[in-house]
Amino acid sequence: MIDFYFWPTPNGWKISIALEEMGLPYNVIPLRIGQGEQFTEAFERISPSHRMPAIVDHEPLGGGDSFPLAESGAILMYLAEKSGQFLPTDVQGRYGVMQWLLWQTTQLGPMMGQHGHFALYAKEKIP
């Protein structure tokens, strides 16, 4: 079973969609970031950078103790590998998927975040 620390942000939705599509069993644990729940000591043990989404896999790939993991890109790669879905096994296919995933997490995602900030929250509107 996977504990999924979630709040409805674009990165949170990525993981919820992946878990559903992959058919992996999980429990949603709401993490109210507006109330600072990401800064608790308990959550820091799961995500040392205080970022969500995060998961704890209690039946990790390869066995062993429960496995905490944060950062949406890392979680998506782990879930794909665990489920055997969406991550090809051939080198070119695998790195092709990683190329697009890393592009999304380092380029598109941050730019959409900037747009959201300036369009919705900035005190001074940018023309």
Buried (B, 14 or more C-beta within 10 A) or exposed (E): EBBBBBBEBEBBBBBBEBBEEBEBEBEEBEBEBEEEBBEEEEBEEBBEEBBBBBBBBEEBEEEEEEBBBBBBBBBBBBBBBBBEEBBEEEEEEBEEBBEEBEEBBEEEBEEEEEEEEEEEEEEEEEE
